[in-house]
C-alpha cells in the first residue's frame, strides 16, 4: 500500500455504537481493518447496495483475513452496522 493510500484510508471516520464496537472487538477486528475495507469500497465501487436499508456491504479483496463490513455513509463519517472476517482460502 502506498503512503498516499495509507493517508487516505486513515482519514475515514468510523461511527460505531457500543454494541457494534463490542462485536467487532470480539471478532478481533480493528478500526484500521474497517477503514481499509470501507476506503477500498468507496474508491473502487466494489460494494453491494442493500435497497431499503440504505446500507452497503463490502469485503476486502486483496488481503487475509477477508473482512466484511456493513455500513452507511453519513455526513459525519461511516456508520458501521456489522463486520466479520475469516481466514479461509477457496481453491
C-alpha positions as CSV (number, residue, x, y, z in Angstrom):
1,X,0.0,0.0,0.0
2,X,1.5,3.4,-1.0
3,X,1.9,6.2,1.5
4,X,-0.8,8.2,-0.3
5,X,-3.3,5.2,0.1
6,X,-2.4,4.8,3.8
7,X,-3.1,8.5,4.5
8,X,-6.4,8.4,2.6
9,X,-7.8,5.4,4.4
10,X,-6.8,6.7,7.8
11,X,-9.0,9.8,7.2
12,X,-12.1,7.5,7.2
13,X,-14.1,8.4,10.3
14,X,-15.9,5.4,11.8
15,X,-19.2,5.8,13.7
16,X,-20.0,2.7,15.9
17,X,-22.5,2.0,18.6
18,X,-21.2,0.4,21.8
19,X,-22.8,-2.9,20.8
20,X,-21.2,-2.8,17.4
21,X,-17.8,-1.9,18.9
22,X,-18.0,-4.8,21.3
23,X,-19.0,-7.2,18.5
24,X,-16.0,-6.0,16.4
25,X,-13.6,-6.4,19.3
26,X,-14.9,-10.0,19.9
27,X,-14.2,-10.8,16.3
28,X,-10.6,-9.4,16.6
29,X,-11.1,-6.7,14.0
30,X,-9.5,-3.3,14.3
31,X,-10.7,0.2,13.2
32,X,-7.8,0.1,10.7
33,X,-9.2,-3.1,9.2
34,X,-12.6,-1.4,8.7
35,X,-11.1,1.8,7.4
36,X,-9.1,-0.1,4.7
37,X,-12.2,-2.1,3.7
38,X,-14.5,1.0,3.5
39,X,-11.9,3.1,1.8
40,X,-11.5,0.4,-0.9
41,X,-15.2,0.2,-1.4
42,X,-15.7,3.9,-1.7
43,X,-12.8,4.4,-4.1
44,X,-13.3,1.4,-6.3
45,X,-17.1,1.0,-6.1
46,X,-16.6,-2.7,-5.0
47,X,-19.7,-2.9,-2.8
48,X,-23.2,-4.1,-2.7
49,X,-26.2,-1.8,-2.0
50,X,-28.9,-3.1,0.3
51,X,-32.0,-1.4,-1.1
52,X,-34.5,-0.2,1.5
53,X,-31.8,-0.2,4.3
54,X,-29.6,2.4,2.7
55,X,-26.6,0.2,3.6
56,X,-23.6,-1.1,1.8
57,X,-21.9,-4.4,2.2
58,X,-18.3,-4.8,1.1
59,X,-15.3,-7.0,1.7
60,X,-11.6,-6.8,1.5
61,X,-10.4,-8.3,-1.8
62,X,-6.6,-8.4,-1.5
63,X,-5.6,-9.5,2.0
64,X,-6.2,-12.2,4.5
65,X,-8.2,-12.3,6.6
66,X,-11.1,-11.5,4.4
67,X,-13.1,-8.8,6.2
68,X,-16.7,-7.9,5.5
69,X,-18.2,-4.6,6.6
70,X,-21.8,-3.4,6.5
71,X,-22.0,0.4,6.7
72,X,-23.8,3.6,5.8
73,X,-22.1,6.8,4.6
74,X,-23.3,9.8,6.7
75,X,-22.4,13.4,6.8
76,X,-20.1,12.8,9.8
77,X,-18.3,9.6,8.5
78,X,-19.3,6.0,8.0
79,X,-21.7,4.3,10.4
80,X,-20.6,0.7,10.8
81,X,-23.5,-1.7,11.4
82,X,-21.6,-5.0,11.5
83,X,-18.3,-6.6,10.5
84,X,-16.8,-10.0,10.4
85,X,-13.9,-11.8,8.9
86,X,-12.4,-15.2,8.0
87,X,-9.1,-16.7,7.0
88,X,-10.3,-19.3,4.6
89,X,-9.0,-19.6,1.1
90,X,-11.2,-21.1,-1.6
91,X,-9.1,-23.2,-4.1
